[in-house]
Amino acid sequence: MKAVKTATPEDRILLVAGNTGSGVFKNDGPYSLFISLDRVPEMQKISLAKSPITIGARVSLNQCIDTFRSVAEGPAALSGYAHLQEIADHWQVIANLAVRN
């Protein structure tokens, strides 16, 4: 946090959350500061407490798939979320296991 407080407007800062975008944005940078979002618990949570469902930015696709399936059907199903089964089925085939985790 100290580095963020001393950063200047000229510094280029990258927020890193898994960093899978580095393969897409190869020419982006250079950065003078990298900030990992690994220890921000709110970004790793799925909240079913109220509608709509809230999904943190660092929740894996597999966690989303599992949650979508549980709220779409079965004993934990929530009213109005049946469509999430279709999304879960689609996400299951769009990326390999390593990417989904």
N, CA, C and O of each residue as an XYZ file, in Angstrom:
404
protein
N       0.819     -1.181      0.000
C       0.000      0.000      0.000
C       0.870      1.255      0.000
O       0.489      2.288     -0.550
N       2.014      1.154      0.608
C       2.919      2.288      0.665
C       3.319      2.728     -0.745
O       3.421      3.923     -1.023
N       3.544      1.759     -1.626
C       3.934      2.081     -3.000
C       2.828      2.840     -3.723
O       3.111      3.738     -4.516
N       1.580      2.491     -3.460
C       0.456      3.179     -4.099
C       0.390      4.628     -3.628
O       0.123      5.529     -4.424
N       0.629      4.852     -2.361
C       0.569      6.208     -1.817
C       1.681      7.095     -2.372
O       1.526      8.314     -2.447
N       2.795      6.490     -2.757
C       3.911      7.288     -3.275
C       3.915      7.348     -4.799
O       4.779      8.001     -5.384
N       2.969      6.682     -5.447
C       2.911      6.690     -6.916
C       2.596      8.097     -7.419
O       1.886      8.868     -6.772
N       3.134      8.397     -8.562
C       2.889      9.694     -9.195
C       1.909      9.515    -10.346
O       1.665      8.385    -10.769
N       1.344     10.594    -10.859
C       0.430     10.482    -12.008
C       1.091      9.866    -13.241
O       0.401      9.336    -14.112
N       2.402      9.932    -13.320
C       3.115      9.367    -14.471
C       3.293      7.858    -14.357
O       3.545      7.192    -15.361
N       3.166      7.308    -13.147
C       3.331      5.864    -12.947
C       2.195      5.112    -13.615
O       1.044      5.550    -13.615
N       2.547      3.973    -14.182
C       1.540      3.085    -14.768
C       1.342      1.929    -13.806
O       2.283      1.200    -13.495
N       0.119      1.766    -13.339
C      -0.189      0.763    -12.337
C      -1.123     -0.282    -12.947
O      -2.089      0.059    -13.629
N      -0.823     -1.560    -12.693
C      -1.661     -2.646    -13.184
C      -2.224     -3.413    -12.004
O      -1.479     -3.886    -11.147
N      -3.549     -3.533    -11.962
C      -4.208     -4.371    -10.970
C      -4.212     -5.792    -11.518
O      -4.722     -6.030    -12.613
N      -3.656     -6.730    -10.776
C      -3.496     -8.099    -11.258
C      -4.446     -9.021    -10.507
O      -4.440     -9.086     -9.277
N      -5.264     -9.732    -11.279
C      -6.206    -10.702    -10.716
C      -6.168    -11.951    -11.582
O      -7.067    -12.182    -12.392
N      -5.131    -12.752    -11.410
C      -4.968    -13.947    -12.224
C      -4.074    -13.702    -13.419
O      -3.308    -14.579    -13.818
N      -4.166    -12.529    -13.986
C      -3.323    -12.063    -15.077
C      -3.457    -12.868    -16.366
O      -2.507    -12.919    -17.148
N      -4.604    -13.499    -16.614
C      -4.778    -14.219    -17.869
C      -4.816    -13.277    -19.065
O      -4.598    -13.707    -20.198
N      -5.089    -12.003    -18.829
C      -5.117    -11.033    -19.914
C      -3.748    -10.737    -20.490
O      -3.655    -10.138    -21.562
N      -2.678    -11.139    -19.811
C      -1.328    -10.845    -20.318
C      -1.074    -11.519    -21.658
O      -0.265    -11.033    -22.449
N      -1.747    -12.624    -21.924
C      -1.598    -13.272    -23.224
C      -2.308    -12.521    -24.331
O      -1.935    -12.636    -25.499
N      -3.321    -11.758    -23.981
C      -4.085    -10.988    -24.961
C      -3.471     -9.605    -25.164
O      -3.353     -9.130    -26.293
N      -3.087     -8.974    -24.079
C      -2.565     -7.612    -24.117
C      -1.043     -7.630    -23.993
O      -0.484     -7.083    -23.041
N      -0.381     -8.257    -24.951
C       1.073     -8.448    -24.893
C       1.853     -7.141    -24.971
O       2.935     -7.030    -24.395
N       1.329     -6.180    -25.659
C       2.062     -4.925    -25.859
C       1.631     -3.836    -24.881
O       1.972     -2.666    -25.054
N       0.904     -4.217    -23.883
C       0.443     -3.259    -22.882
C       1.522     -3.127    -21.808
O       2.028     -4.136    -21.318
N       1.869     -1.932    -21.447
C       2.910     -1.733    -20.443
C       3.993     -0.849    -21.021
O       3.781     -0.272    -22.087
N       5.109     -0.712    -20.400
C       5.519     -1.324    -19.144
C       4.847     -0.636    -17.953
O       4.385      0.502    -18.036
N       4.815     -1.369    -16.859
C       4.192     -0.865    -15.638
C       5.257     -0.628    -14.582
O       6.249     -1.352    -14.506
N       5.040      0.385    -13.780
C       5.980      0.670    -12.705
C       5.517      0.041    -11.391
O       6.287     -0.039    -10.434
N       4.244     -0.411    -11.344
C       3.732     -0.998    -10.117
C       2.651     -2.016    -10.450
O       1.755     -1.744    -11.249
N       2.741     -3.190     -9.834
C       1.736     -4.238     -9.969
C       1.061     -4.408     -8.613
O       1.735     -4.509     -7.588
N      -0.268     -4.439     -8.607
C      -1.007     -4.620     -7.367
C      -1.831     -5.895     -7.493
O      -2.722     -5.992     -8.337
N      -1.522     -6.871     -6.645
C      -2.249     -8.135     -6.646
C      -3.553     -7.979     -5.881
O      -3.595     -7.367     -4.813
N      -4.607     -8.536     -6.440
C      -5.919     -8.495     -5.799
C      -6.239     -9.808     -5.083
O      -7.385    -10.049     -4.704
N      -5.223    -10.655     -4.900
C      -5.409    -11.964     -4.267
C      -5.983    -11.895     -2.864
O      -6.715    -12.794     -2.450
N      -5.668    -10.860     -2.140
C      -6.079    -10.794     -0.732
C      -7.270     -9.870     -0.486
O      -7.444     -9.348      0.615
N      -8.078     -9.675     -1.512
C      -9.298     -8.881     -1.352
C     -10.458     -9.879     -1.297
O     -10.951    -10.319     -2.336
N     -10.893    -10.237     -0.078
C     -11.880    -11.315      0.056
C     -13.205    -11.051     -0.651
O     -13.841    -11.993     -1.124
N     -13.630     -9.809     -0.734
C     -14.905     -9.495     -1.397
C     -14.880     -9.866     -2.876
O     -15.927    -10.118     -3.472
N     -13.697     -9.900     -3.463
C     -13.591    -10.220     -4.887
C     -13.631    -11.720     -5.146
O     -13.669    -12.148     -6.300
N     -13.621    -12.523     -4.086
C     -13.614    -13.981     -4.224
C     -14.888    -14.617     -3.691
O     -14.912    -15.817     -3.416
N     -15.944    -13.828     -3.543
C     -17.189    -14.321     -2.961
C     -18.335    -14.302     -3.966
O     -18.378    -13.495     -4.895
N     -19.253    -15.222     -3.737
C     -20.534    -15.222     -4.442
C     -21.601    -15.019     -3.379
O     -21.668    -15.777     -2.411
N     -22.426    -14.013     -3.551
C     -23.474    -13.719     -2.573
C     -24.840    -14.079     -3.145
O     -25.263    -13.563     -4.179
N     -25.515    -14.982     -2.439
C     -26.869    -15.374     -2.810
C     -27.888    -14.792     -1.847
O     -29.069    -15.136     -1.894
N     -27.423    -13.904     -0.968
C     -28.268    -13.372      0.103
C     -29.449    -12.560     -0.413
O     -30.513    -12.559      0.206
N     -29.280    -11.891     -1.504
C     -30.383    -11.102     -2.050
C     -30.268    -11.088     -3.566
O     -29.233    -11.455     -4.124
N     -31.316    -10.670     -4.214
C     -31.325    -10.616     -5.671
C     -30.848     -9.240     -6.110
O     -31.245     -8.249     -5.496
N     -30.048     -9.134     -7.101
C     -29.481    -10.201     -7.908
C     -28.296    -10.877     -7.228
O     -27.755    -10.366     -6.247
N     -27.904    -12.022     -7.755
C     -26.715    -12.715     -7.268
C     -25.512    -11.817     -7.544
O     -25.416    -11.208     -8.610
N     -24.605    -11.740     -6.591
C     -23.393    -10.938     -6.760
C     -22.199    -11.867     -6.844
O     -22.012    -12.736     -5.993
N     -21.379    -11.673     -7.894
C     -20.204    -12.521     -8.116
C     -18.969    -11.640     -8.125
O     -18.882    -10.691     -8.904
N     -18.015    -11.952     -7.262
C     -16.770    -11.200     -7.206
C     -15.930    -11.417     -8.456
O     -16.036    -12.453     -9.112
N     -15.107    -10.451     -8.777
C     -14.309    -10.487    -10.006
C     -13.263    -11.593    -10.017
O     -12.802    -11.978    -11.092
N     -12.874    -12.118     -8.855
C     -11.861    -13.171     -8.794
C     -12.461    -14.557     -8.583
O     -11.727    -15.501     -8.289
N     -13.748    -14.699     -8.722
C     -14.390    -16.009     -8.620
C     -14.100    -16.757     -9.918
O     -14.267    -16.212    -11.009
N     -13.664    -18.011     -9.789
C     -13.316    -18.783    -10.983
C     -14.573    -19.173    -11.763
O     -15.680    -19.187    -11.224
N     -14.374    -19.486    -13.035
C     -15.495    -19.947    -13.859
C     -16.082    -21.230    -13.288
O     -17.299    -21.411    -13.308
N     -15.231    -22.130    -12.776
C     -15.748    -23.373    -12.186
C     -16.629    -23.093    -10.974
O     -17.662    -23.741    -10.806
N     -16.244    -22.148    -10.135
C     -17.080    -21.788     -8.986
C     -18.420    -21.232     -9.465
O     -19.467    -21.547     -8.900
N     -18.382    -20.407    -10.506
C     -19.627    -19.863    -11.073
C     -20.491    -20.975    -11.638
O     -21.698    -21.010    -11.400
N     -19.884    -21.879    -12.380
C     -20.626    -22.999    -12.976
C     -21.328    -23.795    -11.877
O     -22.519    -24.087    -11.986
N     -20.598    -24.145    -10.825
C     -21.187    -24.908     -9.720
C     -22.329    -24.145     -9.058
O     -23.377    -24.722     -8.766
N     -22.131    -22.859     -8.823
C     -23.168    -22.042     -8.193
C     -24.374    -21.903     -9.111
O     -25.513    -22.034     -8.665
N     -24.130    -21.641    -10.386
C     -25.233    -21.484    -11.340
C     -26.092    -22.744    -11.366
O     -27.320    -22.667    -11.367
N     -25.440    -23.897    -11.387
C     -26.197    -25.147    -11.426
C     -27.003    -25.350    -10.148
O     -28.139    -25.824    -10.196
N     -26.425    -24.997     -9.018
C     -27.146    -25.221     -7.754
C     -28.337    -24.280     -7.595
O     -29.347    -24.673     -7.012
N     -28.246    -23.055     -8.094
C     -29.387    -22.141     -7.958
C     -30.406    -22.307     -9.081
O     -31.534    -21.826     -8.973
N     -30.011    -22.989    -10.162
C     -30.933    -23.190    -11.275
C     -31.865    -24.375    -11.038
O     -33.034    -24.335    -11.424
N     -31.344    -25.441    -10.397
C     -32.146    -26.640    -10.176
C     -31.779    -27.286     -8.845
O     -30.753    -26.971     -8.241
N     -32.624    -28.175     -8.415
C     -32.327    -28.939     -7.210
C     -32.827    -28.277     -5.944
O     -33.571    -27.297     -5.988
N     -32.402    -28.832     -4.800
C     -32.920    -28.359     -3.510
C     -32.530    -26.919     -3.164
O     -33.226    -26.263     -2.389
N     -31.434    -26.427     -3.726
C     -31.005    -25.053     -3.422
C     -31.451    -24.061     -4.488
O     -30.999    -22.916     -4.498
N     -32.335    -24.491     -5.384
C     -32.765    -23.641     -6.492
C     -33.451    -22.368     -6.003
O     -34.198    -22.375     -5.024
N     -33.177    -21.292     -6.706
C     -33.788    -20.001     -6.404
C     -34.732    -19.628     -7.539
O     -34.431    -19.870     -8.708
N     -35.847    -19.053     -7.204
C     -36.823    -18.641     -8.195
C     -36.237    -17.574     -9.117
O     -35.628    -16.607     -8.658
N     -36.428    -17.761    -10.414
C     -35.995    -16.769    -11.392
C     -34.590    -16.973    -11.933
O     -34.087    -16.134    -12.680
N     -33.950    -18.077    -11.566
C     -32.573    -18.301    -12.016
C     -32.396    -19.580    -12.839
O     -31.271    -20.058    -12.987
N     -33.471    -20.137    -13.370
C     -33.387    -21.371    -14.160
C     -32.483    -21.206    -15.379
O     -31.850    -22.167    -15.817
N     -32.420    -19.996    -15.926
C     -31.590    -19.748    -17.117
C     -30.093    -19.948    -16.846
O     -29.317    -20.138    -17.783
N     -29.690    -19.908    -15.587
C     -28.267    -20.071    -15.280
C     -27.757    -21.473    -15.621
O     -26.555    -21.667    -15.803
N     -28.660    -22.447    -15.707
C     -28.255    -23.789    -16.126
C     -27.681    -23.756    -17.544
O     -26.677    -24.411    -17.825
N     -28.315    -23.000    -18.430
C     -27.831    -22.882    -19.816
C     -26.466    -22.196    -19.865
O     -25.589    -22.601    -20.629
N     -26.293    -21.172    -19.059
C     -25.002    -20.473    -19.014
C     -23.930    -21.414    -18.476
O     -22.827    -21.467    -19.021
N     -24.237    -22.151    -17.421
C     -23.283    -23.105    -16.853
C     -22.888    -24.151    -17.889
O     -21.708    -24.478    -18.015
N     -23.844    -24.673    -18.622
C     -23.545    -25.667    -19.665
C     -22.624    -25.079    -20.728
O     -21.694    -25.743    -21.186
N     -22.880    -23.855    -21.113
C     -22.057    -23.204    -22.134
C     -20.639    -22.953    -21.615
O     -19.664    -23.258    -22.300
N     -20.526    -22.403    -20.421
C     -19.206    -22.108    -19.855
C     -18.386    -23.380    -19.664
O     -17.156    -23.337    -19.707
N     -19.052    -24.498    -19.456
C     -18.355    -25.773    -19.265
C     -17.542    -26.160    -20.503
O     -16.557    -26.890    -20.390
N     -17.942    -25.681    -21.673
C     -17.255    -26.086    -22.904
C     -16.403    -24.981    -23.533
O     -15.714    -25.241    -24.519
N     -16.428    -23.764    -22.998
C     -15.696    -22.685    -23.670
C     -14.237    -22.569    -23.256
O     -13.455    -21.899    -23.930
N     -13.869    -23.200    -22.180
C     -12.480    -23.083    -21.724
C     -12.057    -24.415    -21.113
O     -12.889    -25.188    -20.638
N     -10.736    -24.672    -21.132
C     -10.272    -25.907    -20.507
C     -10.244    -25.743    -18.994
O     -10.413    -24.640    -18.473
N     -10.029    -26.847    -18.301
C     -10.099    -26.863    -16.843
C      -9.137    -25.863    -16.192
O      -9.501    -25.196    -15.223
N      -7.918    -25.759    -16.718
C      -6.941    -24.834    -16.124
C      -7.409    -23.385    -16.197
O      -7.192    -22.614    -15.262
N      -8.040    -23.016    -17.288
C      -8.539    -21.654    -17.445
C      -9.740    -21.422    -16.537
O      -9.883    -20.348    -15.953
N     -10.603    -22.425    -16.420
C     -11.815    -22.281    -15.591
C     -11.491    -22.202    -14.100
O     -12.299    -21.702    -13.317
N     -10.332    -22.683    -13.709
C      -9.967    -22.626    -12.288
C      -9.210    -21.360    -12.014
O      -8.809    -21.115    -10.876
